[in-house]
Amino acid sequence: MTTVLSEKGQITIPKALRDQLGLKAGSILDFETIDGKLVATKKMPGDVFDKWCGRGRLPACKATDDYLELIRHGHVR
Protein backbone atom coordinates (compact mmCIF):
# COMPACT_ATOMS: atom_id res chain seq x y z
CA MET A 1 0.00 0.00 0.00
CA THR A 2 1.25 3.46 -0.76
CA THR A 3 0.24 6.96 0.26
CA VAL A 4 1.41 10.46 -0.63
CA LEU A 5 3.07 12.87 1.78
CA SER A 6 1.27 16.23 1.86
CA GLU A 7 2.96 19.64 1.78
CA LYS A 8 2.47 19.79 5.56
CA GLY A 9 4.24 16.44 6.06
CA GLN A 10 1.01 14.54 6.71
CA ILE A 11 -0.01 11.13 5.42
CA THR A 12 -3.22 9.16 5.40
CA ILE A 13 -2.87 5.64 6.75
CA PRO A 14 -4.90 3.38 4.43
CA LYS A 15 -8.20 2.23 5.97
CA ALA A 16 -7.33 -1.46 5.64
CA LEU A 17 -4.23 -0.89 7.81
CA ARG A 18 -6.14 1.28 10.32
CA ASP A 19 -8.75 -1.46 10.68
CA GLN A 20 -6.13 -4.22 10.95
CA LEU A 21 -4.20 -2.35 13.65
CA GLY A 22 -7.22 -0.97 15.49
CA LEU A 23 -6.18 2.64 14.86
CA LYS A 24 -8.89 5.20 15.55
CA ALA A 25 -9.02 8.97 15.87
CA GLY A 26 -6.87 9.87 18.86
CA SER A 27 -4.63 6.78 18.62
CA ILE A 28 -1.05 7.63 19.52
CA LEU A 29 1.76 6.52 17.23
CA ASP A 30 5.46 6.57 18.07
CA PHE A 31 7.74 7.14 15.04
CA GLU A 32 11.37 6.08 14.65
CA THR A 33 13.79 5.15 11.91
CA ILE A 34 15.22 1.65 11.75
CA ASP A 35 17.75 0.81 9.02
CA GLY A 36 16.58 3.78 6.95
CA LYS A 37 12.88 2.87 7.26
CA LEU A 38 10.18 4.90 8.98
CA VAL A 39 8.53 2.70 11.60
CA ALA A 40 5.38 3.66 13.48
CA THR A 41 4.39 1.82 16.64
CA LYS A 42 0.95 2.06 18.20
CA LYS A 43 1.33 3.26 21.78
CA MET A 44 -0.85 1.35 24.20
CA PRO A 45 -2.61 3.51 26.76
CA GLY A 46 -1.61 2.99 30.38
CA ASP A 47 -3.79 1.08 32.78
CA VAL A 48 -6.77 3.31 33.57
CA PHE A 49 -6.73 2.06 37.18
CA ASP A 50 -3.09 3.00 37.89
CA LYS A 51 -4.04 6.54 38.91
CA TRP A 52 -6.32 5.14 41.65
CA CYS A 53 -3.81 2.67 43.10
CA GLY A 54 -3.34 3.33 46.81
CA ARG A 55 -6.02 6.04 47.00
CA GLY A 56 -8.72 4.09 48.80
CA ARG A 57 -8.78 3.74 52.55
CA LEU A 58 -10.45 0.97 54.50
CA PRO A 59 -12.40 1.78 57.63
CA ALA A 60 -10.28 1.38 60.75
CA CYS A 61 -9.64 -2.20 61.91
CA LYS A 62 -11.07 -3.81 58.77
CA ALA A 63 -9.31 -6.34 56.58
CA THR A 64 -10.01 -6.11 52.84
CA ASP A 65 -12.01 -9.35 52.76
CA ASP A 66 -14.11 -8.30 55.77
CA TYR A 67 -14.84 -4.91 54.18
CA LEU A 68 -15.84 -6.50 50.86
CA GLU A 69 -18.17 -8.88 52.69
CA LEU A 70 -19.87 -5.91 54.41
CA ILE A 71 -20.28 -4.09 51.09
CA ARG A 72 -21.75 -7.13 49.36
CA HIS A 73 -24.42 -7.45 52.02
CA GLY A 74 -25.31 -3.76 52.07
CA HIS A 75 -24.08 -3.06 55.60
CA VAL A 76 -21.85 -0.18 54.58
CA ARG A 77 -23.15 3.10 53.24
N, C-alpha and C positions, 0 to 999 in steps of 0.2 A: 504494500500500500504506500502511496506517496501523497504528499501534501505540499503546498507552496507557502513559503515564508512571506508574511506581509511586510510592508514598508516599516511597520512598527515593531517588527521582530516577533510577530505572533503567528501561531499555527493553529489549525483545526485538527484535533485528533479524530481520525475516522470513527464513525458511529460503531462499526463492528468491533473495533478495539476498545472503545469506551464501554460497550456492553460486556465484552469478554472480561475486562479488568474491573468492572463495577465502578467506573469513574462517573461521577455525577457533578453537577454544579457545586462548587465549594470544596471538591476533593483537592488535597494538597499533594503536589508532586515535587520530588527532590531531584534536581538535575546535576549530572556530573559527566565528565568525559573519561572514557576508558578506551585505551588504545586508539585514540582518534575518533571514537564514536560518541555521540550524544546519547546518554542513557538517563531515562526518567524512571524514578521509583516512586510508587504510591506510598505515601506516608500513612501509617495506621494511626488513628486517633488513640490517645491514651485512655486508660481505663476510666470511665466516667465516675467510678466510685472512689478513686484515689483521693480526690479532694476532701472526702468525708471521713477518711480513715483516721481514727483516734479522736473524733469530735464528739461522739456520744458518751454520755456518762450514765452509769447504772445507779439506781438508788442505793443509798448506803447499805452495806451489809448484804448485798444480793449478788449471788453468782449469776453468770449469764444464763445458764439453763433454768435456774429458778425464776429469773425475770421473764424469760420467754414463756414459761409455763403460765405465769400470772397474766401475761398479755393475751395468750391464746384463750384463756377462760374469761376474759373481760373484767378482771379484777383490778386493772390499772387504768387510770384515766389520763 
